[in-house]
Amino acid sequence: MRWLRVTQFQRLLKVVRERGGNGTLRGRPWSLPLTERVLVVAVYYRTNLTMRQLGPLFGVSSSAVCRIIQRLGPLLALEPVDRPDDDPDRLWIVDGTLVPVRDRSVGASSRSYRFSANVQVIVDTDTRLVVAAAGAPTQKIYARWCRHMCGITCLRMVLLHRDGHAPSMFELLNGACRYGAYVKQDDGTIKGLIYAPFVEYVADTHRLPGEVHGELDLDGLVDLLGAGRMVMVSVSKEIRRPDIAPERRGGHLVLAIGRRDGQIILRNPSGHTPEALAPTMPLDRFGAFFGGRCLSLDPRSTVRRRTALTAASRPGASQPST
């Protein structure tokens, strides 16, 4: 905040006002004027203060601070600047920060003895786009679980498609572990993703219908996509380099979301380029990577809520830890 001049803040305030920051002026009025609400959001993003700490500074409750940030935060985003994705001179900035949290399932004790979550931030200096991803509570937990998160990433994409929002990666992982979708073995390795308990988890917790397909051919996969389902497909990890013949089939999960002109449309959690993240490929070429196993999810339907089973009733359940 020390580098934000008055004239810059006034321009920022003007942009927020033009984007509808004051709303319709109907209903219950805000306790703070627009100028101070923009300042609340700027301080929240620039400092490491929690909402509970910001409330007394501005004379409002922490819940009011939360509503202000949710309302004005998206309006502070800068419009991107066009530039080719494959420009060799493109510059990225990668950084991380610890954000204080109260939920101990997604945080860990930091140097300041406060529970914090590790958030990774990527900034494209040309387009001015910022991507913030809630990381693992600690580096050790990240190192242990990063190779097992492809299924969780696929689930989060489906939830974002259906609801427009979704829990963080490690919140989803915690839930899947409680149902036994991941199990830590005696030798320290992790078994999973296990399809059957994972389907139970998404049905009980997210009311998302799912079905396990232990043996499926390409025609069956096409039928599922034609029925409007999103399919978590077991493929070779080398699918991100489709020109290379795979050494094996299966072992990695991607999300199949549709079919067009004889090609299958995918979303790959481990894609290392824009083309690898959202590839399309002919069905016959995809068959070289396809392991014949998948899990289909139906984002158009909901499951009637039932009582979720607890972790204590599932002897194989485990929590992400080092």
TORTORLO-649876 format. One record per residue: residue in three letters; x, y, z of N, C-alpha, C in turn. Coordinates in steps of 0.05 Angstrom, whole numbers, padded with zeros to 5 digits, always signed. Layout:
N
alaXYZXYZXYZ ...
This chain:
322
met+00016-00024+00000+00000+00000+00000+00017+00025+00000 arg+00042+00024+00009+00058+00047+00012+00065+00059-00016 trp+00064+00042-00037+00071+00052-00064+00047+00061-00080 leu+00023+00060-00068-00001+00068-00082-00007+00097-00077 arg-00003+00114-00097-00007+00142-00095-00037+00149-00095 val-00043+00174-00086-00070+00183-00085-00083+00183-00112 thr-00068+00192-00132-00079+00193-00159-00084+00165-00170 gln-00067+00146-00163-00071+00118-00172-00095+00106-00158 phe-00099+00112-00133-00122+00101-00118-00147+00113-00130 gln-00147+00139-00137-00170+00151-00149-00178+00138-00176 arg-00158+00131-00192-00163+00117-00217-00175+00089-00211 leu-00164+00076-00191-00174+00050-00183-00203+00052-00174 leu-00209+00072-00158-00236+00077-00149-00256+00082-00172 lys-00246+00097-00192-00263+00104-00215-00270+00078-00231 val-00250+00061-00234-00255+00035-00248-00276+00019-00234 val-00273+00016-00207-00292+00000-00192-00320+00012-00194 arg-00322+00039-00193-00348+00052-00194-00361+00047-00222 glu-00344+00049-00243-00355+00044-00270-00363+00015-00274 arg-00351-00003-00260-00358-00032-00263-00381-00040-00244 gly-00394-00020-00232-00417-00026-00216-00411-00032-00187 gly-00390-00021-00176-00382-00026-00149-00402-00016-00128 asn-00418+00004-00135-00439+00014-00117-00465-00001-00119 gly-00466-00020-00137-00490-00036-00140-00514-00020-00149 thr-00538-00029-00143-00563-00016-00151-00572+00005-00131 leu-00558+00007-00108-00565+00025-00086-00593+00019-00075 arg-00601-00006-00078-00626-00015-00066-00620-00033-00043 gly-00640-00037-00025-00636-00054-00003-00620-00041+00019 arg-00609-00057+00037-00594-00047+00060-00568-00034+00050 pro-00563-00009+00059-00538+00005+00049-00513-00006+00063 trp-00491-00003+00049-00465-00011+00061-00458+00007+00085 ser-00445-00004+00105-00437+00012+00128-00413+00030+00122 leu-00399+00025+00100-00376+00041+00092-00380+00052+00065 pro-00371+00077+00059-00372+00087+00032-00355+00071+00013 leu-00360+00075-00013-00345+00059-00033-00315+00063-00031 thr-00306+00088-00025-00277+00093-00022-00264+00075-00001 glu-00277+00073+00022-00266+00057+00043-00269+00027+00037 arg-00290+00019+00023-00293-00009+00016-00271-00018-00003 val-00264+00000-00022-00242-00007-00041-00216-00009-00025 leu-00212+00009-00006-00188+00009+00011-00187-00017+00027 val-00209-00027+00037-00210-00052+00052-00199-00075+00035 val-00209-00076+00010-00200-00097-00008-00170-00095-00015 ala-00161-00070-00020-00133-00066-00026-00115-00074-00003 val-00123-00067+00021-00107-00074+00045-00107-00104+00049 tyr-00130-00117+00044-00132-00146+00048-00113-00161+00029 tyr-00113-00152+00004-00096-00165-00016-00066-00158-00013 arg-00061-00135-00002-00033-00126+00000-00019-00135+00025 thr-00034-00139+00046-00022-00146+00072-00030-00175+00080 asn-00020-00183+00102-00026-00210+00112-00046-00209+00135 leu-00062-00188+00136-00083-00185+00156-00107-00203+00150 thr-00118-00214+00171-00142-00230+00168-00167-00212+00168 met-00190-00224+00160-00215-00208+00160-00222-00199+00189 arg-00216-00216+00208-00221-00209+00236-00204-00186+00245 gln-00180-00183+00234-00163-00161+00242-00171-00135+00227 leu-00180-00138+00202-00188-00115+00186-00213-00102+00196 gly-00232-00118+00207-00257-00107+00217-00254-00084+00236 pro-00239-00087+00259-00236-00065+00277-00222-00041+00265 leu-00204-00046+00246-00190-00023+00234-00209-00004+00219 phe-00230-00016+00208-00249+00000+00193-00276+00003+00207 gly-00277-00007+00231-00301-00003+00247-00325-00020+00238 val-00320-00043+00226-00342-00061+00217-00336-00089+00227 ser-00355-00107+00223-00352-00135+00232-00335-00150+00211 ser-00325-00173+00219-00309-00189+00201-00327-00200+00178 ser-00353-00205+00184-00371-00215+00163-00376-00193+00142 ala-00376-00167+00151-00379-00145+00132-00354-00143+00115 val-00331-00147+00126-00306-00147+00110-00307-00169+00089 cys-00317-00193+00097-00319-00215+00078-00337-00208+00055 arg-00360-00196+00061-00379-00189+00040-00367-00167+00021 ile-00352-00149+00033-00340-00128+00016-00319-00140-00003 ile-00303-00158+00007-00282-00170-00009-00295-00187-00031 gln-00315-00202-00025-00329-00219-00045-00342-00202-00066 arg-00352-00178-00058-00367-00161-00078-00348-00146-00095 leu-00327-00134-00084-00309-00116-00099-00284-00129-00109 gly-00276-00151-00097-00251-00164-00106-00250-00169-00136 pro-00271-00182-00148-00270-00186-00177-00269-00161-00194 leu-00279-00139-00183-00280-00114-00198-00253-00100-00199 leu-00234-00109-00182-00207-00097-00182-00189-00111-00202 ala-00198-00132-00215-00181-00146-00234-00176-00129-00259 leu-00151-00129-00268-00143-00114-00291-00151-00128-00317 glu-00158-00114-00337-00164-00126-00363-00138-00136-00376 pro-00138-00160-00387-00113-00171-00398-00105-00158-00424 val-00080-00159-00429-00068-00149-00454-00062-00173-00472 asp-00071-00171-00498-00067-00193-00516-00038-00197-00523 arg-00030-00222-00523-00003-00229-00532-00003-00259-00538 pro+00011-00268-00559+00011-00297-00566+00020-00314-00543 asp+00007-00337-00539+00015-00355-00517+00043-00367-00521 asp+00051-00370-00546+00077-00383-00551+00100-00363-00554 asp+00096-00338-00546+00117-00318-00549+00141-00326-00532 pro+00165-00329-00543+00188-00338-00528+00198-00318-00507 asp+00190-00292-00511+00199-00271-00492+00179-00267-00469 arg+00159-00284-00468+00138-00281-00447+00151-00285-00420 leu+00144-00268-00401+00156-00269-00374+00135-00275-00353 trp+00142-00295-00336+00124-00303-00314+00138-00298-00288 ile+00122-00290-00268+00132-00287-00241+00118-00308-00223 val+00133-00324-00209+00122-00344-00191+00131-00338-00163 asp+00112-00338-00145+00118-00332-00117+00098-00347-00099 gly+00104-00347-00074+00086-00361-00054+00084-00344-00029 thr+00062-00348-00015+00058-00333+00010+00042-00350+00029 leu+00045-00345+00054+00029-00359+00075+00005-00342+00082 val-00019-00353+00079-00044-00339+00085-00055-00351+00111 pro-00060-00335+00132-00071-00345+00156-00098-00358+00152 val-00103-00381+00163-00129-00395+00161-00136-00405+00189 arg-00162-00410+00193-00171-00421+00218-00176-00451+00216 asp-00179-00461+00191-00184-00489+00186-00158-00504+00187 arg-00153-00520+00208-00128-00534+00211-00124-00557+00192 ser-00146-00565+00178-00143-00586+00159-00130-00577+00133 val-00129-00551+00128-00116-00540+00104-00092-00523+00111 gly-00085-00521+00137-00062-00504+00145-00043-00519+00163 ala-00021-00506+00169-00001-00517+00186+00012-00494+00202 ser+00024-00500+00224+00037-00479+00241+00061-00468+00226 ser+00062-00442+00224+00085-00429+00210+00104-00417+00230 arg+00124-00402+00220+00144-00391+00238+00132-00372+00258 ser+00111-00359+00251+00099-00339+00269+00079-00353+00288 tyr+00079-00380+00288+00061-00395+00305+00032-00391+00299 arg+00026-00383+00275-00001-00381+00265-00006-00402+00244 phe-00030-00413+00244-00037-00433+00224-00041-00419+00197 ser-00027-00427+00177-00027-00414+00151-00028-00435+00129 ala-00039-00427+00106-00038-00444+00082-00019-00432+00062 asn-00005-00450+00049+00015-00441+00028+00000-00436+00002 val+00000-00411-00007-00014-00403-00032+00007-00396-00053 gln+00006-00409-00076+00024-00403-00098+00011-00383-00117 val+00027-00363-00125+00017-00342-00142+00034-00341-00168 ile+00020-00341-00191+00034-00339-00217+00023-00314-00231 val+00042-00297-00240+00034-00272-00253+00046-00271-00281 asp+00029-00266-00300+00038-00262-00328+00043-00232-00331 thr+00068-00224-00334+00074-00196-00335+00064-00182-00360 asp+00057-00197-00381+00046-00184-00405+00016-00180-00404 thr+00002-00201-00397-00027-00199-00396-00037-00188-00370 arg-00019-00187-00349-00026-00178-00323-00046-00196-00309 leu-00048-00220-00318-00065-00240-00305-00051-00252-00281 val-00066-00256-00260-00055-00268-00235-00071-00293-00229 val-00057-00315-00224-00070-00340-00216-00060-00347-00189 ala-00078-00350-00170-00071-00357-00142-00083-00385-00137 ala-00067-00403-00128-00076-00431-00123-00070-00438-00094 ala-00090-00448-00080-00085-00456-00052-00069-00481-00052 gly-00045-00479-00042-00027-00502-00042-00030-00519-00018 ala-00011-00537-00014-00012-00555+00009-00005-00540+00034 pro-00013-00550+00057-00006-00537+00082+00024-00534+00086 thr+00040-00554+00078+00069-00553+00081+00081-00565+00055 gln+00107-00559+00052+00121-00570+00029+00123-00600+00030 lys+00126-00611+00054+00127-00640+00056+00102-00654+00047 ile+00079-00642+00055+00053-00653+00046+00050-00651+00016 tyr+00059-00628+00005+00057-00625-00024+00074-00645-00038 ala+00099-00649-00029+00117-00668-00042+00105-00696-00041 arg+00091-00702-00019+00080-00729-00016+00055-00734-00034 trp+00039-00714-00037+00013-00718-00050+00011-00707-00079 cys+00031-00692-00088+00028-00679-00114+00024-00699-00137 arg+00035-00723-00135+00033-00743-00156+00007-00759-00155 his-00010-00753-00136-00035-00767-00132-00060-00749-00135 met-00056-00725-00146-00078-00705-00145-00093-00703-00172 cys-00086-00720-00192-00099-00716-00218-00130-00721-00216 gly-00138-00741-00200-00166-00746-00198-00181-00723-00183 ile-00168-00713-00162-00179-00690-00147-00182-00666-00165 thr-00162-00661-00182-00163-00639-00201-00186-00642-00220 cys-00190-00666-00230-00213-00671-00248-00240-00666-00235 leu-00242-00675-00210-00267-00670-00195-00271-00640-00191 arg-00250-00625-00185-00254-00596-00181-00262-00583-00207 met-00253-00592-00230-00261-00580-00255-00291-00585-00260 val-00300-00609-00253-00329-00615-00256-00346-00597-00238 leu-00337-00594-00213-00352-00577-00194-00352-00548-00203 leu-00330-00539-00214-00329-00511-00224-00348-00508-00248 his-00349-00528-00265-00367-00527-00288-00396-00526-00279 arg-00403-00542-00258-00430-00544-00249-00439-00521-00232 asp-00422-00513-00213-00430-00493-00193-00418-00466-00197 gly-00396-00464-00212-00382-00438-00215-00362-00434-00193 his-00361-00451-00173-00342-00450-00151-00337-00478-00141 ala-00316-00482-00126-00310-00508-00115-00291-00505-00091 pro-00291-00525-00073-00271-00525-00051-00243-00526-00062 ser-00224-00519-00045-00196-00521-00053-00187-00550-00057 met-00165-00553-00070-00155-00580-00076-00152-00597-00051 phe-00140-00586-00030-00135-00602-00007-00160-00606+00011 glu-00180-00588+00008-00205-00594+00021-00219-00618+00008 leu-00218-00619-00019-00228-00643-00033-00212-00668-00026 leu-00186-00665-00024-00169-00688-00018-00176-00698+00010 asn-00180-00680+00029-00187-00689+00056-00213-00705+00057 gly-00232-00695+00041-00258-00710+00040-00255-00737+00027 ala-00240-00739+00006-00236-00764-00008-00221-00784+00010 cys-00202-00774+00026-00187-00792+00044-00206-00802+00066 arg-00224-00786+00075-00243-00795+00096-00260-00818+00087 tyr-00265-00820+00061-00281-00841+00050-00264-00865+00041 gly-00238-00863+00044-00220-00885+00037-00213-00886+00007 ala-00216-00863-00007-00209-00863-00035-00179-00863-00039 tyr-00164-00855-00018-00135-00858-00017-00128-00872+00009 val-00110-00891+00008-00102-00906+00032-00072-00908+00033 lys-00060-00901+00056-00032-00903+00059-00024-00932+00067 gln-00006-00943+00052+00003-00970+00056+00023-00972+00079 asp+00029-00997+00088+00048-01001+00109+00076-00993+00101 asp+00082-00994+00075+00109-00987+00066+00112-00957+00061 gly+00091-00941+00067+00092-00912+00064+00081-00902+00038 thr+00075-00920+00018+00064-00911-00007+00034-00905-00004 ile+00023-00892-00024-00005-00885-00024-00019-00900-00046 lys-00041-00913-00038-00057-00928-00057-00082-00910-00064 gly-00086-00906-00089-00108-00889-00098-00101-00874-00124 leu-00121-00865-00136-00148-00862-00129-00164-00888-00131 ile-00179-00895-00110-00196-00919-00110-00224-00910-00118 tyr-00234-00921-00140-00258-00910-00153-00283-00912-00135 ala-00289-00936-00124-00315-00940-00110-00319-00921-00087 pro-00300-00919-00068-00304-00899-00046-00304-00870-00056 phe-00290-00865-00078-00290-00838-00089-00318-00831-00099 val-00331-00850-00112-00359-00845-00122-00377-00840-00098 glu-00374-00855-00076-00390-00850-00052-00385-00822-00042 tyr-00360-00814-00041-00353-00787-00031-00366-00765-00047 val-00364-00766-00073-00376-00744-00090-00406-00744-00088 ala-00418-00768-00084-00447-00769-00082-00457-00758-00055 asp-00444-00767-00033-00452-00758-00007-00446-00729-00001 thr-00423-00720-00009-00413-00693-00002-00422-00672-00022 his-00420-00679-00048-00425-00659-00069-00450-00664-00085 arg-00464-00685-00078-00489-00693-00091-00485-00695-00121 leu-00463-00707-00128-00455-00710-00156-00457-00740-00164 pro-00475-00747-00182-00477-00776-00189-00452-00786-00204 gly-00443-00809-00196-00419-00821-00209-00423-00851-00213 glu-00408-00862-00231-00409-00890-00237-00381-00900-00245 val-00374-00923-00235-00348-00935-00241-00351-00954-00265 his-00333-00952-00284-00332-00969-00308-00306-00983-00308 gly-00306-01009-00299-00281-01024-00296-00269-01032-00323 glu-00286-01038-00342-00278-01045-00369-00295-01030-00389 leu-00282-01014-00405-00297-00998-00424-00280-00994-00449 asp-00293-00996-00472-00279-00991-00498-00285-00963-00507 leu-00273-00956-00529-00276-00929-00539-00305-00922-00547 asp-00319-00942-00557-00347-00937-00564-00364-00931-00539 gly-00358-00946-00518-00372-00940-00493-00366-00913-00482 leu-00341-00904-00485-00333-00877-00476-00348-00856-00492 val-00350-00860-00518-00364-00841-00535-00394-00839-00527 asp-00406-00862-00520-00434-00862-00511-00437-00846-00486 leu-00418-00849-00467-00420-00833-00442-00419-00803-00447 leu-00400-00795-00465-00398-00767-00472-00423-00757-00486 gly-00434-00774-00503-00458-00766-00517-00482-00763-00498 ala-00481-00777-00476-00503-00775-00456-00499-00751-00438 gly-00478-00734-00442-00474-00710-00427-00457-00714-00402 arg-00444-00737-00399-00428-00742-00376-00399-00732-00380 met-00386-00724-00358-00358-00719-00358-00344-00743-00347 val-00322-00752-00360-00311-00778-00354-00282-00774-00346 met-00276-00784-00321-00248-00785-00312-00236-00811-00323 val-00217-00808-00342-00207-00831-00357-00179-00838-00349 ser-00174-00864-00345-00147-00873-00339-00131-00875-00365 val-00109-00861-00366-00092-00860-00390-00062-00861-00381 ser-00045-00863-00401-00016-00860-00396-00010-00831-00390 lys+00009-00827-00372+00017-00799-00366+00030-00786-00390 glu+00040-00801-00410+00052-00790-00433+00032-00779-00453 ile+00007-00778-00446-00013-00767-00464-00008-00737-00469 arg+00007-00724-00452+00013-00696-00456+00033-00692-00479 arg+00046-00714-00487+00063-00714-00511+00053-00735-00530 pro+00031-00730-00544+00018-00750-00560+00034-00761-00583 asp+00056-00747-00590+00073-00758-00612+00091-00780-00603 ile+00093-00784-00577+00111-00805-00566+00094-00829-00559 ala+00103-00853-00568+00089-00877-00562+00090-00883-00532 pro+00068-00888-00519+00068-00893-00490+00080-00920-00482 glu+00093-00921-00459+00104-00945-00449+00084-00963-00436 arg+00062-00951-00427+00041-00966-00413+00014-00951-00417 arg-00008-00964-00410-00034-00952-00411-00044-00950-00382 gly-00055-00927-00376-00065-00923-00349-00045-00910-00331 gly-00053-00905-00306-00035-00894-00286-00039-00864-00281 his-00055-00851-00299-00059-00822-00296-00088-00816-00304 leu-00100-00796-00293-00128-00790-00298-00130-00763-00312 val-00146-00762-00334-00153-00738-00348-00183-00736-00349 leu-00194-00713-00355-00222-00709-00356-00231-00706-00386 ala-00247-00725-00395-00259-00723-00422-00285-00709-00420 ile-00288-00687-00436-00312-00670-00433-00329-00670-00458 gly-00320-00682-00480-00337-00682-00504-00323-00694-00528 arg-00337-00694-00550-00326-00705-00575-00336-00687-00598 arg-00318-00681-00616-00325-00664-00639-00309-00672-00663 asp-00323-00676-00685-00310-00682-00711-00291-00705-00709 gly-00299-00726-00695-00283-00750-00693-00260-00748-00673 gln-00258-00726-00658-00237-00722-00639-00249-00720-00611 ile-00233-00729-00591-00242-00728-00563-00230-00703-00551 ile-00245-00689-00534-00237-00664-00521-00230-00670-00492 leu-00206-00663-00484-00196-00671-00458-00187-00646-00442 arg-00185-00650-00416-00172-00632-00398-00152-00648-00381 asn-00127-00640-00384-00105-00656-00371-00093-00641-00348 pro-00096-00651-00323-00086-00636-00299-00056-00633-00300 ser-00041-00650-00314-00012-00648-00314-00001-00636-00341 gly-00019-00623-00356-00009-00611-00380+00011-00589-00375 his+00033-00589-00390+00055-00571-00386+00055-00548-00406 thr+00037-00548-00425+00034-00526-00444+00004-00522-00448 pro-00004-00499-00459-00033-00494-00464-00046-00516-00481 glu-00031-00527-00501-00041-00548-00517-00044-00574-00502 ala-00025-00579-00483-00027-00604-00467-00048-00602-00446 leu-00054-00578-00436-00074-00575-00416-00102-00581-00427 ala-00107-00572-00451-00134-00576-00463-00131-00588-00491 pro-00122-00613-00492-00117-00625-00519-00142-00636-00531 thr-00142-00638-00558-00161-00654-00573-00145-00673-00591 met-00154-00698-00593-00140-00717-00610-00159-00737-00621 pro-00151-00748-00644-00168-00769-00657-00173-00792-00638 leu-00196-00805-00640-00202-00827-00622-00183-00850-00624 asp-00174-00856-00649-00156-00879-00652-00129-00873-00639 arg-00120-00848-00640-00095-00841-00626-00098-00842-00596 phe-00121-00832-00587-00127-00833-00558-00128-00861-00548 gly-00136-00880-00565-00137-00908-00556-00110-00919-00549 ala-00089-00908-00559-00062-00918-00552-00055-00911-00523 phe-00068-00892-00511-00062-00883-00484-00084-00893-00464 phe-00107-00901-00475-00130-00907-00458-00127-00934-00444 gly-00131-00934-00418-00128-00958-00402-00153-00975-00400 gly-00175-00966-00410-00200-00982-00409-00215-00979-00383 arg-00206-00962-00366-00220-00958-00340-00227-00928-00337 cys-00250-00923-00326-00258-00895-00322-00280-00892-00301 leu-00286-00868-00296-00306-00860-00276-00322-00837-00287 ser-00348-00841-00291-00364-00820-00304-00379-00804-00283 leu-00381-00778-00287-00396-00760-00269-00417-00745-00286 asp-00440-00741-00274-00462-00728-00288-00468-00701-00275 pro-00457-00679-00285-00461-00652-00273-00489-00641-00276 arg-00505-00654-00293-00532-00644-00297-00552-00654-00277 ser-00544-00674-00261-00562-00687-00242-00551-00683-00214 thr-00568-00688-00194-00560-00686-00166-00569-00712-00152 val-00554-00719-00131-00561-00742-00115-00576-00732-00090 arg-00597-00746-00083-00612-00739-00059-00594-00742-00035 arg-00593-00721-00019-00574-00721+00004-00581-00743+00024 arg-00560-00757+00033-00563-00777+00053-00542-00773+00074 thr-00544-00787+00096-00525-00784+00118-00498-00795+00110 ala-00478-00778+00111-00451-00785+00102-00438-00802+00124 leu-00423-00822+00115-00409-00839+00134-00385-00825+00145 thr-00378-00830+00170-00355-00817+00182-00330-00832+00177 ala-00307-00819+00183-00281-00832+00178-00278-00855+00197 ala-00290-00854+00221-00287-00876+00240-00299-00902+00230 ser-00320-00899+00213-00333-00924+00202-00318-00935+00178 arg-00296-00922+00170-00281-00931+00147-00252-00936+00156 pro-00245-00961+00162-00219-00968+00173-00196-00962+00154 gly-00202-00960+00128-00180-00954+00109-00175-00925+00105 ala-00191-00908+00116-00189-00879+00111-00164-00868+00123 ser-00153-00847+00111-00130-00834+00121-00131-00804+00113 gln-00115-00788+00126-00115-00759+00121-00088-00752+00108 pro-00088-00732+00091-00062-00723+00079-00043-00714+00101 ser-00020-00725+00102+00000-00718+00122+00027-00726+00111 thr+00047-00719+00126+00074-00726+00117+00080-00755+00125 
